[in-house]
Each structure stands twice: as structure tokens, then as C-alpha cells.
Amino acid sequence: MPDSKRKSILILGGSFAGLTAAYELKRLAGEAHEITVVDKNEHFVFIPSLIWVPFGWRTIEQISFPLAPTLAAQGVRFLHATARWIDPARQTVTISQANGGERELFYDYLLVATGPHADFAMVEGLGPDGGYTVSICTAPHAIEAGRAWREFLREPGPVIVGATQEAACYGAAYEFVFNLEYALRKVGLRDRVPITYLTSEPFAGHFGIGGMKWAREMTEWFFRHTGIDWVLDAVVEKVSPGMVHLRQGRLHRAAAKNGRPEDLSGGSLPFRYAMIIPRFLGVPVVRDSGLGNARGFVVVDDYFRHLQHRNIYAAGVSVAVAPPEPCPSGCSVPKTGYISEVMAKYAARNILADIDGRPLVPKPATEIDAKCLMDAGNQGIIMLTDRIYVPSRHRKTELLIPGPWAHWAKVAFEKYALWKMRTGRVAWP
Ligand SMILES: Cc1cc2nc3c(=O)[nH]c(=O)nc-3n(C[C@H](O)[C@H](O)[C@H](O)COP(=O)(O)OP(=O)(O)OC[C@H]3O[C@@H](n4cnc5c(N)ncnc54)[C@H](O)[C@@H]3O)c2cc1C
């Protein structure tokens, strides 16, 4: 006879949010329930280190591990498959298995932790698949960006790094531009390469969250100090070979003394190497199944529970979060690895509370804190705030600590986070 108390908890996505939730469920519930993780990738990849892959400072092998044996060691079932369709009425998910064939999985509780879909199709010519720009959003993209980088070094020219209108991942773009600048200095090519940072943010250091105290001043100082020009309020019209065409944008030159920007509306910027992050959407399975908002992100209540389907939860980048401040050219909010883990722990605990008939514990997005390490090659900025998704004036703590320790901290954190994820120690900070 099936044990009616033993529930099937199905997790889509085995990255920061999905793995954390699986480990937390296992830690708290032991063998009481069956936990299954489905991911289209066989490996966990520490995405924050992808910024170093193009410059040869990390290989994918150094920053990843296989999911199947790792999860098996924790008593969690892993299926290497792509989720295609979620049917909330029948409580099933249809998956395409990596080794062929489709099958249906039943769930009592479903956790959506599928992260973002990088929407390169939003701008003609954008992205590495049929376009003219590179990306560092996934492991294959970062490898390809490295191949293009080595080619670029043989014949250097102007570089553009940034994020388009409606993008969310500005932190990664900032990290990449400063690491790229450092990489050029290391190979003695910096003076032959003009670098421009291109962003839809209304001011440098906005990050999609309205900035933080001193973030603008500090980011502008970094740009001027490293000789990087920056374009604000940018709306990219299209990309053609070697050229980014702008519908609008304001260019600030690092060397300009008067601080007045040049209007780039209708203009274009040349490049020999460009890494531009597009807007993020929810992934196809969420959009196709009608479980997301207009952008395909899952709207949840304060318990990370779907508004209509009470046994579906979501965590990480797949969750819809309202921007705390308006952004005229369209910015979305960042959802970092740390935030994804916080959401996943609450979602996991609330699934178990619901099963056991205990009260659920709320964690409104407006109460989530942030701990961020922004790397800039051989230095960087440590960023801490008590509440990230509220306007800056409503935060009690906003701390930015620049210096080489930010770089050392990121390197140390990379090792620690990989160890924590590999060994399931999610109760550790
Ligand atoms: C270049 C870069 C640098 C970054 N740097 C930092 C940083 O320094 N610090 C920081 O905190 N954050 C950083 N971030 C953000 C961080 O990577 C994300 O917050 C984090 O990865 C979100 O975790 P997640 O589990 O929600 O989504 P993801 O990590 O995107 O994982 C989603 C998982 O779902 C799987 N999936 C998707 N669709 C399906 C499907 N249909 N079926 C099965 N599986 C599916 C994917 O394969 C993936 O494994 C960075 C992001 C990028 C792109």
C-alpha cells in the first residue's frame, strides 16, 4: 500500500535555488518524503565565476560538479531531463529525458527553480547564436566568449560590455568590464583598446535597484580611474557586424572634465569584441504552461507559493520581483545566488510546514537582505544591505567596501560555495 503521508516533492532546476531547496528538504525531513530534482544540465556550474572563463583564469571543470552522484549521496533522486509542460490540475510535469523519450512525473508539491531564459532574440544581431556579440550567462557561452577573446587579442580594437534595456544582471556586466580591463593591462594591450560600458541604468551603480549610498560615486570613480567610458539610459536598436546601433543613450567620457554627456540617440558604437547581457524572461516551460506573468516569472505570495496553485512554489530567478525604483529605459531587479538560496530555504520549509499542517513562515521580498561581492580583477567592492528590494531611502544598512579584499573574498567564496553545494551543507551561512 502506498504511504499517503509520504509526499512526492519535485524540484525543477538543480542550481542555486533548486539544490538549496533539495538539501534543506532532506535536512529537515530526512526520508519522510521523496525528493526529485530535474535539470536539463548534468552539472552544477558556479555561475558567478563564469566572468573569469573567457580570460583563461578558470576552466568550467574547476567551477562545476556532476549533479547525479552528488544528489545520490544525499538521498535525492536526480533526473537529467528538460521539463516541457506543467499540468497543475493533474499535478504532473512532462519531461524529455536526456537519454531519449518523454515521460510524466507526478508531484504532490512542485518547486519551480528554473532560473532565467536569456532573451537574445529581443534585439536583432544580439548574442552568440547567430548574432555578433558574446555572452557569459552560461558555461557554453563563456567558453565561446573565450574563443572570441583569444581571436580578439590577435587583432585588438574597441570593446563594448554591458546590458540591454530590461536587463537585470548588471552586476555581472560590471564585473566583466573591470575584469576585461584588468586582463588587457596584464597582456600589455590596454592602450590599444577603448572600452565602453553600455547600460540601460539611469546612472552608474544603479544595479536595477535604484543604487545604494555611494554606489554611483564609487562606480564613476572606477570608470574614470580605469579609463572606461560609459553609456547610460541605453536602448539598443540592433547589432550589425562590428557595430551596436542605439535608439537612445548618453555617453560619459572617462577623460571629460566637464561631466556633460554626449547624446548618442540614433547613433552607433563600433566594436571588435562585445559582451552584452540581454533581458531575462521566465523559461519556456513556465511560460508555455501559463504559470508566469507577462515576462514568464512566477508571481508568488510571501511564502513563495504560486497565487493560484497552492502546491506550487518558486524560488530564485524564476520568481517575479517588483522593481523598488522606476527605471526609465527599463531595468529589472537582480536576483543573486544568495537571494536565490534565501528564497529556496523559505520555500522548502513552507512546503514541509504545509504537509505537516503547521503555519507557514512569510518572507516578503521587501525583507530580503543582500550580500554581494563585485569583482574587478585584482580588486572590487563588497556590498551589503539589510533590504535590497526597497527604495534606497528605506534601507537601514547600505555598506560598500572597495579594495583588493573584495577580490580575495570572491575567490574564497567561490571555493566555499562549491564545497557547500557539493556536500549539501546548506545550513551553513
Ligand atoms: C555571469 C553571471 C555572473 C553572476 N555573478 C553573480 C555573483 O557574483 N554573485 C551572485 O550572488 N550572483 C551572481 N549571478 C546571479 C546568479 O548566478 C543567479 O542568482 C543564480 O544562478 C540563480 O539561481 P537559480 O537557481 O534561481 O537559477 P539558475 O542558476 O539559472 O538555475 C536554473 C536551473 O534550472 C535549469 N532549468 C531551466 N529550465 C529547465 C527545464 N525546462 N527543465 C529542467 N531544468 C531546467 C537550468 O539548467 C539551471 O540549472 C551571476 C549571474 C551571471 C549570469
The ligand as a Tripos MOL2 file, in Angstrom:
@<TRIPOS>MOLECULE
LIG
   53    58     1     0     0
SMALL
NO_CHARGES

@<TRIPOS>ATOM
      1 C1         27.6540   35.8940  -15.4630 C.3       1 LIG1
      2 C2         26.9040   35.9290  -14.1800 C.ar      1 LIG1
      3 C3         27.5770   36.2880  -13.0200 C.ar      1 LIG1
      4 C4         26.8880   36.3090  -11.8200 C.ar      1 LIG1
      5 N1         27.5750   36.6540  -10.6860 N.ar      1 LIG1
      6 C5         26.9700   36.5710   -9.5010 C.ar      1 LIG1
      7 C6         27.6920   36.8450   -8.2960 C.ar      1 LIG1
      8 O1         28.8700   37.2040   -8.3160 O.2       1 LIG1
      9 N2         27.0380   36.6890   -7.1300 N.ar      1 LIG1
     10 C7         25.7270   36.2770   -7.0730 C.ar      1 LIG1
     11 O2         25.1840   36.1250   -5.9780 O.2       1 LIG1
     12 N3         25.0170   36.0550   -8.1900 N.ar      1 LIG1
     13 C8         25.6030   36.1760   -9.3970 C.ar      1 LIG1
     14 N4         24.8930   35.9290  -10.5270 N.ar      1 LIG1
     15 C9         23.4810   35.5570  -10.4070 C.3       1 LIG1
     16 C10        23.3530   34.0820  -10.0300 C.3       1 LIG1
     17 O3         24.0600   33.3020  -10.9640 O.3       1 LIG1
     18 C11        21.8820   33.7160  -10.0010 C.3       1 LIG1
     19 O4         21.2650   34.4620   -8.9840 O.3       1 LIG1
     20 C12        21.6670   32.2440   -9.7080 C.3       1 LIG1
     21 O5         22.2940   31.4390  -10.6750 O.3       1 LIG1
     22 C13        20.1710   31.9820   -9.6650 C.3       1 LIG1
     23 O6         19.9560   30.6630   -9.2910 O.3       1 LIG1
     24 P1         18.6540   29.8880   -9.7840 P.3       1 LIG1
     25 O7         18.7760   28.5310   -9.2110 O.co2     1 LIG1
     26 O8         17.4500   30.6800   -9.4920 O.co2     1 LIG1
     27 O9         18.7660   29.8610  -11.3800 O.3       1 LIG1
     28 P2         19.9080   29.2590  -12.3130 P.3       1 LIG1
     29 O10        21.2180   29.2730  -11.6270 O.co2     1 LIG1
     30 O11        19.7830   29.9560  -13.6000 O.co2     1 LIG1
     31 O12        19.4910   27.7430  -12.4750 O.3       1 LIG1
     32 C14        18.3480   27.3200  -13.1390 C.3       1 LIG1
     33 C15        18.4920   25.8410  -13.3980 C.3       1 LIG1
     34 O13        17.2840   25.3630  -13.9930 O.3       1 LIG1
     35 C16        17.6010   24.5160  -15.0640 C.3       1 LIG1
     36 N5         16.4690   24.5430  -15.9940 N.ar      1 LIG1
     37 C17        15.9640   25.5980  -16.6520 C.ar      1 LIG1
     38 N6         14.9020   25.2350  -17.3850 N.ar      1 LIG1
     39 C18        14.7520   23.9140  -17.1920 C.ar      1 LIG1
     40 C19        13.8270   22.9560  -17.6840 C.ar      1 LIG1
     41 N7         12.8340   23.2930  -18.5220 N.pl3     1 LIG1
     42 N8         13.9510   21.6680  -17.3040 N.ar      1 LIG1
     43 C20        14.9540   21.2870  -16.4550 C.ar      1 LIG1
     44 N9         15.8570   22.1590  -15.9520 N.ar      1 LIG1
     45 C21        15.7400   23.4500  -16.3090 C.ar      1 LIG1
     46 C22        18.8840   25.0860  -15.6490 C.3       1 LIG1
     47 O14        19.5840   24.1150  -16.3790 O.3       1 LIG1
     48 C23        19.6120   25.5450  -14.3920 C.3       1 LIG1
     49 O15        20.4530   24.5360  -13.8680 O.3       1 LIG1
     50 C24        25.5210   35.9520  -11.7650 C.ar      1 LIG1
     51 C25        24.8440   35.6300  -12.9290 C.ar      1 LIG1
     52 C26        25.5230   35.6220  -14.1420 C.ar      1 LIG1
     53 C27        24.7860   35.2620  -15.4020 C.3       1 LIG1
@<TRIPOS>BOND
     1     1     2 1
     2     2     3 ar
     3     2    52 ar
     4     3     4 ar
     5     4     5 ar
     6     4    50 ar
     7     5     6 ar
     8     6     7 ar
     9     6    13 1
    10     7     8 2
    11     7     9 ar
    12     9    10 ar
    13    10    11 2
    14    10    12 ar
    15    12    13 ar
    16    13    14 ar
    17    14    15 1
    18    14    50 ar
    19    15    16 1
    20    16    17 1
    21    16    18 1
    22    18    19 1
    23    18    20 1
    24    20    21 1
    25    20    22 1
    26    22    23 1
    27    23    24 1
    28    24    25 2
    29    24    26 1
    30    24    27 1
    31    27    28 1
    32    28    29 2
    33    28    30 1
    34    28    31 1
    35    31    32 1
    36    32    33 1
    37    33    34 1
    38    33    48 1
    39    34    35 1
    40    35    36 1
    41    35    46 1
    42    36    37 ar
    43    36    45 ar
    44    37    38 ar
    45    38    39 ar
    46    39    40 ar
    47    39    45 ar
    48    40    41 1
    49    40    42 ar
    50    42    43 ar
    51    43    44 ar
    52    44    45 ar
    53    46    47 1
    54    46    48 1
    55    48    49 1
    56    50    51 ar
    57    51    52 ar
    58    52    53 1
@<TRIPOS>SUBSTRUCTURE
     1 LIG1         1 GROUP 0 **** ****
